[in-house]
Amino acid sequence: PSMIHQIQNIWEQTEIYQPGTKRHDIKQEIRAEFGGNLNSHDLAKNCPITSSGTAKQYFNDWQQLGKFCKEELGIKKAINISGENVKAFLQSKIQENVGKSTFKQIASGIEKFAVAIEKYSDKFGLVNHCSDWHKNIDEARSDAKQKLSQELTTRAYSNPGAVIAELSPISQVIAKIQLETGCRISEVTSRLKVENIHYDSITVHGKGGFIRTVSVNPNLAAELK
């Protein structure tokens, strides 16, 4: 089978993508399984992909790696990709001068590919070459940190107050709460219920099913009701 078909098979057989599951609940289960002895990096590594956007991006990263290894390095089997091959691929991205955040996302996607290949190999009793992937990814990350430029674009406003003043009254309240708490727009609109608005705080339902309570100015809370 082609490299693309091999990658598709690994994606499907390992069930690395689990849409509809709550990432927060999965993290709690993983913490319980490992007795809480996991740092944030290892925790993320052991979590399946739950976001459709992340799934699409990671699968594209896997395909790019596979294409590079086949065309540039002559590797025909995905499970034969080594850490050095991965590093060569990431170095090619550095040479393309991708942004730091783009490189970070690609590296994370490739790291998840290593997890998938290891699971696939265990499932079918195959030998893989992923033992040094993480070391080579970290070395490429260090290189990228030195050589790549931070993107100059930003989503932050230099004068958010002036922007808020141009909004409708209800949008002003929502924007002020976002500015004060850092909440996502969905957390203070569609996901926010009246019963979760308190005197000086609101309880919001965030990404991955995570529930949290944030403090707000009592006047804003009253306006939001």
Helices and strands as residue ranges (DSSP letters): H 3-14, H 23-33, H 40-46, H 52-73, G 78-80, H 83-95, H 100-124, H 133-147, H 160-165, H 169-181, G 186-188, G 194-196, E 201-205, G 207-209, E 211-215, H 218-224
